[in-house]
Amino acid sequence: QVQLVESGGGLVQAGGSLRLSCAASGRIVSPNTMGWYRQAPGKQRELVAHITSGGVTNYADSVKGRFTISRDNAKNTVYLQMNSLKSEDTAVYYCRANMGRVGDFWGQGTQVTVSS
């Protein structure tokens, strides 16, 4: 099993920044992919960004140029730097870890609220 602990959510004004962190522990295997998803009220959960253990990244079009995903493999931690936040970024943000044959794991979610 893999446990994911997210932190860094909160309330911010439009145009502001937040940094989310997700620390993984347990049965960590490599290679793996870690990422961030979000779910706004009444909407489906969607990919925000993900990053492989080799550093390859992928972003949703809606966050390109504003959000940056990174990771520290030594700490088994993935980060999401969110800049130029918009009201439409308001959602619960979930960390996901795909550990191949070990399984797919999700964090408990952290609320991000952007006020306009």
Secondary structure, DSSP 8 states (H G I E B T S, - for coil): -EEEEEE--EEEETT--EEEEEEEEES--SS-EEEEEEE-TTS--EEEEEEETT--EEE-GGGTTTEEEEEETTTTEEEEEE-S--GGG-EEEEEEEE-GGG-EEE---EEEEEE-
